[in-house]
Amino acid sequence: MVNTIVSTISLNLSGCFYTNAAQVPMAKTYPYSEQQRMQAAHHWQVLAEYEATGILQQPHLRSTPLYLPKHTDHSRGEFARGYRSLLTSELVSGGAIVQKEPGGAATVDFDVEVINHSDRGFIRPYPGTLTLAALATGISVLVAPSSNAALALVPPVAGADVTSGSWTSVSQEEVIITTKITDNERVLYSSSNIYYINQGDRRHYDPPRAPKPKPIPRIPLDNQW
């Protein structure tokens, strides 16, 4: 009797609710991917070489005179000055026509946008990290009573040494660097790259700006006391 009542209630409710229903869309992660961390001037050179190669692979740009504006002020940071010099060198080495004056040339410039993430959720570790740690712990426990316990960790630790050079922590700071070539109102080339950066290196890409002066308070004047 009880089973019959429960079955009847279940059938009645099945028409009122959808399977796998939710009031809001559920959050979903992206597939696993990797992103490089930019933390040395050599990495700026790698980017300059990559962009110069991309520019020179465009047939219409190989014969186009190029001009790279010089940023003499410190408002754009060390990266802007260093990257301009490195990109100029790579373009010249690749056979590009680079001019010191803008007349008759397309302009090569770049935009730098720094992003700060202040409230990220849980970030899963590098694939295989937990497995490697568990394997190392398991072997050490199994062989610990032996006099050769130290040798038990050699295989997993050796594997960790091989791959640890490619591991780094996820930063809260990222930078988007867009290199582009324009000629009057036309965009002839545009390439964007995203990197992690160290929090202490933010000033290289986005130097602190002088605070704006506070507005002078205005006191209304009238004939009432």
N, C-alpha and C positions, 0 to 999 in steps of 0.2 A: 504493500500500500504506500509506504513512504517513498519507495523508489519510483512508483508511478507519479506521485505528486511532484517529486524533484524533476523528473523527466518532462512533465507538463510545463513546469515553471521555466525550465531551460529552453524549451521550444518557443514559449511565448516571448522570452527575453531576447532570443536570437534575432527576432524581427525588429527589435528596437535599437540594437547596437551593431556597429560594424566591427569586423575583425581587425585587429592592429590599428585601432583608432587612436588619435591623439588630438589635443586641443591646439597644439602649435607644432610647426615643423621641428623634428628632432635634429640636434647638431650632429654633424658627421665630419670626420677628419679627412684630409686629403691623402692620396696614396703617398707612400714613402718617397722622399726626394732629398737631395743634398744641395747645400749652398755654401760657397766658399767664404772664408773670413779674410778680409783685407786688413793686414796689420804690419805691413812693411813697405818701404819705398819700392822694393823689387816688385811687389804686387802691382804697383802703379805702372811700372814698366811693362809687366805682362799684359795689362789692360791696353796700354798704348800700342803695343805690338799687335795685339788682336784687332784693335780698331783700324790701325793703319793697313793691315792686311785686308780687312773688309772693305775699306775705302778704295784701295788700289785694285780690288777685284771687280769694281764697277767700270766698265769700258768708258763710259761718258765722263768719269772723273779722272782718269789717268792723264788726259790731255787738258784738264781744266786747271787753271792757276788757282792756288789756294792761299788763303790768308788767315792766320791765327792771331786774333787780337791779344795784345799783351796786357795782363792784369797787374798793374804796378802797385795797386793799393793792397792792404791786408784784409780787406773785407771778405775775401773768398777763401782765405786760409792757405796753408802750405800745399794742400793737394792741388788747388787750381794752378798755382805757379809751377809746381813740379810736373804735373800731368801735361801742361802745355809744352814744356820743354821736351819731355820724353816723347810726346806725340809728334812734335816737329822733327825730332831726330829720326824717328821711325819712318815718317813720311818721306823725308829726304833720302834716307837709306834705301827706301823702296823705289825711288825714281820719280816721286811726285814733284810737281812744279809748285814750289812754296815761295810766296812773295813776302817782302817785309812791309809793303804798303797795300792798302785795300783796293786800289784802283784796278778795275777790270778783273777782279778775282772773286771767287766764291768764299764765303766766310765759314771757317771751321770753329765751332764753339761747343760748349758742353754745359749741361745743367746738373746740379748736385742737390739732391733732396735727402735730408736725414730724417729717419723715422724712429721714434721712441715708443716702445711697447711697455706700458706701465702695469698691465693686469692680464698677463697670459695665464692660461690654465696649465694643467699637467702636461709636460712634454716627455714623451716616452724616450727611453735611452736608445743608444745606437744599436741596431739589430745585431744580436749575438752577444751583447755585453753581459746580460744576465746568464746566458748559457755558459759563457766562458768563465764567469765568476763562480757559478755553481760547480762546473767541472773541476776548477782548481781547488775549491773547498773540499769537494768529495774525494779527490785523489789524496789530498793532504791528510784527511781524516783516516782514510783507509790504510795509509802507509805510516802514519805517525808513530806507532809503536816500534817501527824498525829503525835501525841506526842510519838508514839512507833516506830518512824522511825529507831532507832538503832536496834530494834529487827528484822527489815525486812531483814537484811543482815545475820542473824544467820544461816539459812539453807545452802545457797551457800558457805558462809565462812567456816562453819563447814565441808562441803564436801571438800573444798580446803585444810583445815588443815589435813584431813585424807590422802590426796594424795600428798601433797606438799613435804613430806619426800622422795618421790621417784623421784622428779623432780630435775634436775640440768642443768646448761647451757652446750652447746656444746663447747668443747675446740678446740683450733687450734693445740693442741699437742696430739699425740697418741703414744702408745708404743706397739710393738709386742714382746711377750715373748715366746720363744720356749724352752721347756724342752725336752731333748733327752738323750737316753742311747745308747752308742756305745761300740762295742767289736771288736777291731782291725779295720777292714774295713767294718764291718756290723753295720747297724743302727737297734737296737732292739726295740726302742720306740721313738716316736716323737709326741709332742703335742704343738700346737701354740694357743695363746690367745691374743686378742687385747683389749686394754683399752684406755679410755681417761685419760689424766693426766693434772694436773695444770701446767701452764707455768713455775711457780716458782719452781716446783718440778723436772724439767728436769735434774738437776745435780744429783739426786738420781740414775738415769738410764744411763745418758750419761754425766759424769763430764767433765768440760772444760779441754782440753788438752793444755799443754804448747806449745806456738807458735814455729814453726820451725825457727831456725836462718836464717837470710837472707844470701843468697850466697855472698861470697866475690867477689866484682867486678873484672873482669879480664881486664887488660890494655894491649892491643897488643903492642909489642915491635918491632921496626924496625929501620933502619938507616936513616930514613927521618925525617927532622925537619919541 
